[in-house]
Amino acid sequence: MKLAIIVPVSPFEDPKVVEKSIIHVKNLGADKVIYVIDKNKEVDERVEIAKKEGIEVIERSGRRGKRAGAINDAVQALSDLKPDFVLIMDVDTRIDKNTILNCLSALLKDPKAYIASSRRYIYNATNLVSETIEAEYRLINFLLSKSAFKQFNGMIGILRYDLLHEGLNETAIAEDADFATRMHAKGLRALLVEGEILEQAPMSWKDLYSQRKRWYFGGLQLWKYRKEMRKAERKVRISWLTALTITYIPIFLLPLLPLSIPLILAYYRKLAKIKVFIGLIIYTFVLQISAFSALLDYICKREVEWNAIKRT
């Protein structure tokens, strides 16, 4: 059984962030690791760092297909190895070996599963924005455990190579949601296993707005699969439709937010964390504006920008 790791790197990522990512990934024991770096200049320091660490690098001067294109290029580069499974990570992703083993074990037991991943947690919760998103992830983890249509952001997790080899849609704004929809339409499923995956949250409301607008726009593109999704199980169709409708009107949940106060206090056990409640109010409005802006751009057939998100 062979495992490969793919890490796409956008032009915006800081060299120090990439270096720390490489240190982490090298300790995971994969058969092959590929960093796909979209260069931001002719001589990119990040490429030199990766090569110095003995990492295989695919250098891209353009951003064809953005993240989807980067992953597709890496998958093609794995044709000689033909791994059984591929772990996709971002430069801010942190995963432990036990979680990897749990994902592999689950995939080996279930031939109808195309991906296995685990719950996500934030490790840079240092201000109101990131602390609010940390609270949001608690809800997302719960919903993932209940939903029949599971979509892991960024496809961060372990996938079957043969299915990934079919290619990601390079015209999709949210290539992860696009791939998840196509796989579920085929009758395949995503598995949530025990473990944890750590990642960074946006540190400003502006970055959150930009990120979620892109996600909302990508969700609107998924409606083209409505005919294909009719073949999916009923519970999967319902979960998919719910994700593409209710999430676009988060403002309706505003009256329910006071219910989060006892949950916040029970989880953090710190009175100072009550500020997260204020963060959730701001967060709800940011999401609603993001959804409306994405819908407007979609109707007007305007492209959505893929902006940099500050790392810590």
C-alpha positions in Angstrom: 0.0 0.0 0.0 1.5 3.3 -1.1 0.7 6.8 0.1 1.6 10.0 -1.6 1.2 13.6 -0.2 0.3 16.6 -2.4 0.6 20.2 -1.0 -0.5 22.9 -3.4 1.1 26.3 -2.7 -0.4 29.6 -3.9 1.7 32.6 -4.9 0.7 34.3 -1.7 2.2 31.9 0.8 5.1 33.2 2.9 8.4 31.2 2.6 8.5 30.6 6.4 5.0 29.1 6.3 6.1 26.8 3.5 9.3 25.8 5.4 7.3 24.9 8.5 4.9 22.9 6.4 7.7 20.9 4.9 9.2 20.1 8.3 5.8 18.7 9.4 5.1 16.8 6.2 8.5 15.1 6.1 7.7 13.4 9.4 4.5 11.7 8.2 6.3 8.9 6.4 4.7 9.0 3.0 6.2 7.2 0.0 6.3 10.4 -2.0 5.7 14.1 -1.3 5.0 16.7 -4.0 4.8 20.4 -3.4 3.1 22.3 -6.3 4.3 25.9 -6.1 2.6 28.6 -8.2 5.6 30.9 -8.4 5.3 34.6 -7.6 8.6 35.5 -9.4 11.1 34.0 -11.7 13.4 32.8 -8.8 11.0 31.8 -6.1 12.6 31.4 -2.6 10.0 28.9 -1.7 11.1 26.6 -4.5 14.6 26.8 -3.3 13.6 26.0 0.3 11.6 22.9 -0.8 14.4 21.6 -3.0 17.0 22.1 -0.3 14.8 19.9 2.0 14.8 17.2 -0.6 11.2 17.7 -1.6 10.0 17.1 -5.2 8.6 20.3 -6.6 6.4 21.1 -9.5 7.0 24.8 -10.5 4.1 26.6 -12.2 4.6 30.0 -13.8 0.9 30.5 -14.4 -2.1 29.7 -12.2 -3.9 27.5 -14.6 -6.9 26.1 -12.7 -5.5 27.5 -9.5 -5.7 25.0 -6.7 -7.5 22.4 -8.8 -4.9 22.7 -11.6 -2.1 22.4 -9.1 -3.5 19.1 -7.7 -4.2 17.8 -11.2 -0.6 18.4 -12.2 0.7 16.6 -9.1 -1.7 13.6 -9.7 -0.3 13.3 -13.2 3.3 13.4 -11.8 2.4 10.4 -9.6 1.5 8.2 -12.6 4.8 6.3 -12.3 4.4 5.6 -8.6 0.6 4.9 -8.9 0.0 5.2 -5.2 -3.1 3.6 -3.7 -4.0 6.7 -1.7 -3.2 10.4 -1.7 -3.2 12.8 1.2 -4.0 16.3 0.2 -2.9 19.1 2.5 -2.5 22.9 2.6 0.6 24.6 3.9 -1.2 25.4 7.2 -2.5 21.8 7.6 -1.3 19.8 10.6 -2.2 16.1 10.9 -0.8 13.3 13.0 0.1 9.7 12.0 -2.8 8.2 14.0 -5.3 10.2 12.1 -3.7 9.1 8.8 -3.8 5.5 9.9 -7.5 5.8 10.8 -8.3 7.3 7.4 -6.4 4.5 5.6 -8.1 1.8 7.7 -11.5 3.2 7.0 -10.9 3.4 3.3 -9.6 -0.2 3.2 -12.8 -1.4 4.9 -15.2 0.6 2.7 -14.6 0.2 -1.1 -17.5 2.7 -1.7 -15.7 5.5 0.1 -13.7 8.0 -2.0 -12.2 10.0 0.8 -11.7 9.8 4.6 -11.0 12.7 6.8 -11.5 13.8 10.4 -12.8 16.7 12.4 -11.1 20.1 11.9 -9.8 22.4 14.7 -8.3 25.9 14.6 -4.8 26.4 16.0 -4.4 30.1 15.6 -7.3 31.3 17.7 -5.6 34.5 18.9 -8.2 37.2 18.1 -11.9 37.7 17.9 -12.2 36.6 14.3 -10.2 33.4 14.6 -11.8 32.6 18.0 -15.3 33.0 16.4 -14.3 30.6 13.5 -13.0 28.2 16.1 -16.5 28.1 17.6 -18.0 27.7 14.1 -15.8 24.7 13.5 -17.4 23.0 16.5 -20.7 23.3 14.8 -19.3 22.2 11.5 -17.8 19.1 13.1 -21.2 18.2 14.6 -23.0 18.7 11.2 -20.4 16.6 9.4 -21.1 13.7 11.8 -24.9 13.9 10.9 -24.9 14.9 7.3 -25.2 12.2 4.5 -23.4 14.6 2.1 -20.0 15.2 3.6 -17.7 17.8 2.0 -14.3 18.3 3.6 -13.0 21.8 2.9 -10.0 21.8 0.5 -10.4 18.0 0.2 -8.0 17.9 3.1 -7.9 14.2 3.8 -6.9 10.9 2.1 -8.4 10.0 -1.2 -8.3 7.0 -3.5 -5.7 7.7 -6.2 -7.7 6.1 -9.0 -10.7 8.4 -8.4 -8.5 11.4 -8.0 -6.9 10.6 -11.3 -10.2 11.4 -13.0 -9.2 15.0 -12.4 -10.6 18.0 -10.6 -12.7 20.6 -12.4 -10.3 23.5 -13.1 -13.2 25.9 -13.9 -14.8 25.4 -10.5 -14.3 28.1 -7.9 -14.8 25.5 -5.1 -13.1 22.5 -6.6 -13.5 20.6 -3.4 -17.3 20.9 -3.3 -17.4 20.2 -7.0 -15.5 16.9 -6.7 -17.5 15.9 -3.6 -20.8 16.5 -5.5 -19.5 14.4 -8.5 -18.4 11.5 -6.2 -21.7 11.5 -4.2 -23.6 11.5 -7.5 -21.8 8.3 -8.4 -23.0 6.6 -5.2 -19.7 7.0 -3.4 -19.3 8.4 0.1 -17.0 10.4 2.4 -16.0 9.0 5.7 -15.5 11.0 9.0 -13.0 9.1 11.2 -11.6 9.6 14.6 -8.7 12.0 14.8 -8.1 15.7 14.3 -6.8 17.9 11.5 -5.5 21.4 12.5 -5.6 24.4 10.3 -5.5 28.2 10.5 -8.5 30.5 10.4 -8.7 33.9 8.7 -7.4 36.6 11.1 -9.6 39.5 9.8 -13.2 40.0 8.9 -12.1 41.1 5.4 -10.3 37.8 4.8 -13.3 35.9 6.1 -15.6 37.8 3.8 -13.3 37.1 0.8 -13.0 33.4 1.7 -16.7 32.8 2.2 -17.7 34.8 -0.9 -15.6 32.4 -2.9 -17.2 29.4 -1.1 -20.7 30.7 -1.7 -19.9 31.4 -5.4 -18.6 27.9 -5.8 -21.8 26.5 -4.2 -23.9 28.3 -6.8 -21.9 26.5 -9.5 -22.9 23.2 -8.1 -26.5 23.5 -9.2 -25.5 22.3 -12.7 -25.2 18.8 -11.1 -28.8 18.7 -10.0 -29.7 16.1 -12.6 -26.8 13.9 -11.7 -27.7 14.2 -8.0 -31.1 12.7 -8.6 -29.3 9.4 -8.9 -27.9 9.7 -5.4 -29.6 8.4 -2.2 -32.5 10.4 -0.9 -30.7 11.4 2.3 -27.7 12.5 0.3 -29.8 14.6 -2.0 -31.6 16.3 1.0 -28.2 17.1 2.7 -26.8 18.5 -0.6 -29.9 20.7 -1.2 -29.8 21.9 2.3 -26.2 22.9 2.0 -27.0 24.8 -1.2 -30.0 26.7 0.2 -30.1 27.2 4.0 -26.5 28.2 4.3 -27.2 31.2 2.0 -29.5 32.8 4.5 -27.5 32.7 7.8 -29.2 35.9 9.0 -32.3 33.9 9.8 -30.3 32.2 12.6 -29.6 35.5 14.3 -32.4 35.1 16.8 -31.0 31.8 17.9 -27.5 33.1 18.7 -28.2 33.9 22.4 -28.5 30.1 22.8 -24.8 29.9 22.1 -23.9 31.8 25.3 -24.2 28.9 27.8 -22.5 26.6 25.2 -19.6 29.1 25.0 -19.3 29.3 28.8 -19.5 25.5 29.2 -16.9 24.8 26.6 -14.3 27.5 27.5 -15.1 27.9 31.2 -13.9 31.5 31.0 -16.2 34.5 31.3 -13.9 36.5 29.0 -14.8 34.1 26.2 -18.3 35.6 26.1 -16.8 38.0 23.5 -17.2 35.1 21.1 -21.0 35.7 21.2 -20.3 39.2 19.8 -18.1 37.6 17.2 -20.8 35.3 16.2 -23.2 38.3 15.6 -20.6 40.0 13.4 -19.8 36.6 11.7 -23.5 36.2 10.8 -23.6 39.5 9.0 -20.3 38.9 7.2 -21.6 35.6 5.9 -24.9 37.1 4.8 -23.1 39.9 2.9 -20.7 37.3 1.4 -23.7 35.2 0.2 -25.5 38.2 -1.3 -22.3 39.5 -3.0 -21.6 36.0 -4.4 -25.1 35.6 -5.7 -24.9 39.1 -7.4 -21.6 38.3 -9.1 -23.0 34.9 -10.2 -26.0 36.5 -11.8 -23.9 39.2 -13.4 -21.4 36.5 -14.6 -18.5 38.2 -12.8 -15.4 36.3 -11.7 -14.7 35.9 -8.0 -11.1 36.9 -7.0 -8.9 34.4 -5.1 -7.3 36.6 -2.6 -4.5 35.9 -0.1 -5.4 35.0 3.5 -2.9 36.1 6.1 -1.2 33.3 8.0 0.3 33.4 11.5 
